[in-house]
Amino acid sequence: MIALVRFRLAAYTRSHRAVQPLIGLLPLLAILYAAPVPPGAELGAAADSAAILVPVFAWAARGLLDSEPDEQRMISRTAAGRSEVAGGLLAAGAYDLVLAAVAMTALVLRLSAAPGAAVLAAGACLHLLSVIAGVALGALTSRPIIASPAVSSMTLILGYLVMLLISMSGTRWLGVPLLTWMRDAHHGVLLAELPLITVQSLLWPALGLAGYARLRLTRP
């Protein structure tokens, strides 16, 4: 499994596709942290970053899963079986974690005051949830699931917009509650609500990843 993950990461980083989500990430971070983060606003800034970066993580995950030619993917699946699907998802998650680390580093560098460890841990947790949601969305819009690049890109964008719309509706269990992350963080209640938010934020990505694995194992 580790060898397969390393193979997928090496192939992706050697391609131009690995640079594309980074190019999308850096301008967003520049806008988010154009001004220093004032004391007391650290968790709100982390929540804003995590919610906004979901499509970047999805873009990176889709790019990694699409970087392998169809013929090579079939050979890998024949040789590795279920491990081929898991290896691709783990590789996508690993690359997204690197992007999340860049985002957290940018946040820390723009802080006006040192926050508590609990605030930094909560910010890291939100970015981890964002990575999981991004990997699920990217996997479900990857070429093995949606062959058309245009339809795939539109579906990825619409999927993210649906997450936001569901978050606005207040029906938090029907999607990843991105706006709830932001609202609770800015109102100072996120730390108390974090266990529940974590469960809510993992439900649909888990179902999405299970659906992706099912489709990959049943399709030719």
Secondary structure in CASP SS format (residue, H / E / C, confidence):
PFRMAT SS
TARGET T0000
AUTHOR 0000-0000-0000
METHOD secondary structure of the structure
MODEL  1
M C 1.00
I H 1.00
A H 1.00
L H 1.00
V H 1.00
R H 1.00
F H 1.00
R H 1.00
L H 1.00
A H 1.00
A H 1.00
Y H 1.00
T H 1.00
R H 1.00
S C 1.00
H H 1.00
R H 1.00
A H 1.00
V H 1.00
Q H 1.00
P H 1.00
L H 1.00
I H 1.00
G H 1.00
L H 1.00
L H 1.00
P H 1.00
L H 1.00
L H 1.00
A H 1.00
I H 1.00
L H 1.00
Y C 1.00
A C 1.00
A C 1.00
P C 1.00
V E 1.00
P C 1.00
P C 1.00
G C 1.00
A C 1.00
E H 1.00
L H 1.00
G H 1.00
A H 1.00
A H 1.00
A H 1.00
D H 1.00
S H 1.00
A H 1.00
A H 1.00
I H 1.00
L C 1.00
V H 1.00
P H 1.00
V H 1.00
F H 1.00
A H 1.00
W H 1.00
A H 1.00
A H 1.00
R H 1.00
G H 1.00
L H 1.00
L H 1.00
D H 1.00
S C 1.00
E C 1.00
P C 1.00
D H 1.00
E H 1.00
Q H 1.00
R H 1.00
M H 1.00
I H 1.00
S H 1.00
R H 1.00
T H 1.00
A H 1.00
A H 1.00
G C 1.00
R H 1.00
S H 1.00
E H 1.00
V H 1.00
A H 1.00
G H 1.00
G H 1.00
L H 1.00
L H 1.00
A H 1.00
A H 1.00
G H 1.00
A H 1.00
Y H 1.00
D H 1.00
L H 1.00
V H 1.00
L H 1.00
A H 1.00
A H 1.00
V H 1.00
A H 1.00
M H 1.00
T H 1.00
A H 1.00
L H 1.00
V H 1.00
L H 1.00
R C 1.00
L E 1.00
S C 1.00
A C 1.00
A C 1.00
P C 1.00
G C 1.00
A H 1.00
A H 1.00
V H 1.00
L H 1.00
A H 1.00
A H 1.00
G H 1.00
A H 1.00
C H 1.00
L H 1.00
H H 1.00
L H 1.00
L H 1.00
S H 1.00
V H 1.00
I H 1.00
A H 1.00
G H 1.00
V H 1.00
A H 1.00
L H 1.00
G H 1.00
A H 1.00
L H 1.00
T C 1.00
S C 1.00
R C 1.00
P C 1.00
I C 1.00
I C 1.00
A C 1.00
S C 1.00
P H 1.00
A H 1.00
V H 1.00
S H 1.00
S H 1.00
M H 1.00
T H 1.00
L H 1.00
I H 1.00
L H 1.00
G H 1.00
Y H 1.00
L H 1.00
V H 1.00
M H 1.00
L H 1.00
L H 1.00
I H 1.00
S H 1.00
M H 1.00
S H 1.00
G C 1.00
T C 1.00
R H 1.00
W H 1.00
L H 1.00
G C 1.00
V C 1.00
P C 1.00
L H 1.00
L H 1.00
T H 1.00
W H 1.00
M H 1.00
R H 1.00
D H 1.00
A H 1.00
H H 1.00
H C 1.00
G C 1.00
V C 1.00
L H 1.00
L H 1.00
A H 1.00
E H 1.00
L H 1.00
P H 1.00
L H 1.00
I H 1.00
T H 1.00
V H 1.00
Q H 1.00
S H 1.00
L H 1.00
L H 1.00
W H 1.00
P H 1.00
A H 1.00
L H 1.00
G H 1.00
L H 1.00
A H 1.00
G H 1.00
Y H 1.00
A H 1.00
R H 1.00
L H 1.00
R H 1.00
L H 1.00
T H 1.00
R C 1.00
P C 1.00
END
